């Protein structure tokens, strides 16, 4: 018989937070590719800024940096 594993509340919260953070900023590669090309063609400064923010967030999320930035903002 296998012994049941106890999951700590903090571990569960951290895992759910990480998953939600990931899916809220994750974008498929084809979307990022098209957005990057649109960014290069865009002339309106406000639109370029918005696209740059999406591209930056997606990159940081994909590399795991955004989650740590999010945690730092929550803790401090």
Secondary structure, 3 states (H helix, E strand, C coil): CCCCCCCCHHHHHHHHHHHHHHHHHCCCHHHHHHHHHHHHHCCCHHHHHHHHHHHHHHHHHHHCHHHHHHHHHHHC
